[in-house]
């Protein structure tokens, strides 16, 4: 008995340290300068959490645990080796795997405990499988859209929102009945099945432009389901880690919705991202000014202040290292170069920060939207690399635009705007960008990596 009490104290002490490391990890990851420390703290915390769990007295055979660790490592290592452009969909898959784990554990616990399940325990168990189920399939749909296996545009049909609400109502209603009547075991597969279907139907009508918010929201759901699992398993570390994950994901979703001047309901049910036919049809008749790499290099070399605006086009082309070369050569010529970061640029929160950090761009050169917007009128050149919707001035002027009111980077106020883009096709929001037709805008058509490389060569780089 004393030996059991002693081992339990050791486990609780390990869990306490792991919890502190998880909290510090979130704190440190709030700044690019300390993000590496945050990642390391989170990794150490997870190792301790696993070690503490393996010391649990309830484990009678480590054979299947060893098999699970080997299989998990075999899946996780290749997932961690993906290109930076694939990090958003890799993140979505991580959410899916975590949610599947929660759903399976919740299912096992239900059948092990019924019918003698207290009402509170049945409540959290039901919440666990509902959130876990919808997060699992929803995250798979998000990964499919990001990987372009599924259409990036919203998939909609008449009465879709009504169907979704009815499905969610069936899942919640069945769960409530199970809380009151735990012996009705035949309803549990319905709760799980409806939750899985609901997750699919929840995400397919959401367009690519909203994927950053969707990923952070699914992260929040995964965290809350893990916290619920912590109550079911009476594991304090799971409760703490799940609550941290869930609350941070939901808070980030709120921040990102505000950054787009959108509500949660609009993100989830607005089918944002449908191609606007009228706008797409009108772009052919409007003239644009284009420039060559040689002309772009001459303009940049003559500038005093340059602001580079990265977007998903830079990520797709893997152009961040060429951008670093451009930054280096312009800086050597005495040009003040900074980077304007929009909070929803790319496909996931912090996507541009991660890419530029990979290329060793100094952290103090990465400026957030609110801080840099006032500097654009004094900027000689704003170089937009694959960013579309976050630079669209229609958000300020066109009340009929679906992005009206969304805070944007005011690149159109710079003396000269240069936009590297493959074509005139609309961005994820599905609308044309009036920026491209302004007198002070030059379109640089081509692959971002190749075009930036050509500018670097023209400037005398390698």
Beta strands, then each sheet from edge to edge (+ up, - down):
strand 1: 305-310
strand 2: 336-341
strand 3: 366-368
strand 4: 381-385
strand 5: 416-421
strand 6: 441-445
sheet 1: 3+ 2+ 1+ 4+ 5+ 6+
end
